[in-house]
Amino acid sequence: MGLFKKLLAAYFRCWRPHVGKSPADAARDFCVPSLNGAFLTRLVTIIIAGFLVFNYLLRPCFIKGGSMEPTYPRLGFDFCWRGQYWFSQPKRGDIVIIRFTRNTLLLKRIVALPGETVEFRQGRLFINGRLLYEPYVKYECDWNLPPRRVKPGHYYAVGDNRSMSISRQKFGQFRKKRIYGGPLW
């Protein structure tokens, strides 16, 4: 156990190279670091932490398209919080990021849950025959879609901007395992 404590103490000393130095020397070492073991240890730690965080927890996402206007702008940037559904199930009204293809993620809102019936009548959304109150939909639409049942283990998602033609939108039901997470903000 003594060796482990020594290695741990040496590791944490790498994070405080300025201790015992004058402010001018500390500033110079910060701006122009020397390539020693302490610097390389810090660099490798930051690279590994960044890789883990930005690949498994917070995936950077670029928003391109107006299907979620005005909730999200036509062009923007957000992070996908991958842990959003680790301990809970998606709910109606949740904004989710869905893996559409290998390199394409979609930002949509869940409107129907497994086993429910979805229908659009003259731009109004009906779930199980009842009109769904959607205060986030700001633009009028004229969509018509016959009733369809959401399969077990699937969710139905659609964008908030329904003024776009129904043929230009990507929406519908998808398996829960395709939910990549939710937007961070």
ABEGO torsion letter per residue (X at the ends): XAAAAAAAAAAAAAABAABGBBAAAAAAAAABBBBBAAAAAAAAAAAAAAAAAAAAABBBBBBBEAAAOAABBABBBBBBBAAAAAABBBBBGBBBBBBABAABBBBBBBABBBGBBBBBBGGBBBBGGBBBBBAABABBBABBBBBBBBBBGBBBBBBABAABBAAABBBEBBBAAABAEBBAX
